[in-house]
Amino acid sequence: MSGRRFLSIGECMVELSQAGDGLLRKGFAGDTFNTAWYARACLGPDWSVDYFTALGDDAMSDEMVAFIDKAGIGTSLIRRIRGRTPGLYMISLKNGERSFSYWRDSSAARSLAADPDRLREAVESADLVYFSGITLAILPQEDATTLLAEIRRAKAAGKLVVFDPNIRPRLWSSYDVMHTTISEGARSSVLVMPSFDDEAAHFGDDSIEATIQRYRALGAANVVVKNGADGVRLNFAGDETFVPAETVETVVDTTSAGDSFNGAFLARYLETQDAPAAARFAASVAARVVSEHGALVAKEKLGLSGR
């Protein structure tokens, strides 16, 4: 498998998290970047991990590129746009549960799909393509259409296309646009990895089975439904498996629970093609992640330093 590429597409933002005594800690994170981070931590050297986004030409963008590169994630596909800056968000925590405040309206990442040739070249060079509902939500409609067209080409070419709906209603102009575009994202994918609480709240699903069947009906061959502390339900080509969550003594921060699960799951699945085993491994990684502060937990704290 020498030289195979995991490509994640989306927005990395400046993250401000609580540091105590009214102070804030600066970091860099975002759903698809978090997944790339954990995939890189869990994958062996036969796989490269690249991030596709757009950033500005300011000092913060320079710092972010350096951070991504230091993590072992490829930066050659990052488009730099003169006069633009990254988006920013702040995490507020209460009893381990997070809420967010965002400043992203002029984020450079909103233009990540504005260069169709660059996008096509990146997707064609990948073996796995990962994107999310947030990736689609931040784009102008024309650019979201461009991205979906390239994603569909990747699926038709036999690439493993993975989609996390990651539903955030306030990023969308309307519920109708959100429902339609997320459904198109799923239709363009091989594997969909939704969170059941999102699907129940925003698509009205009354059961995990309803979520699975809706996404399979759209054309996703495989579905992995995350359900927090209640575990994960997998349906791969019609075969269903349940994998329980790992018990966590103290939940510190759930910011990247789903993203870390996705990255760890995909890394192990790429290497073993064993979805239940990949889910068990990912559950163990996610349990460690929610026991620490921040979206990105160091590899050493994940027990992966030997990878």
Disulfide bonds with the S-S distance in Angstrom:
none
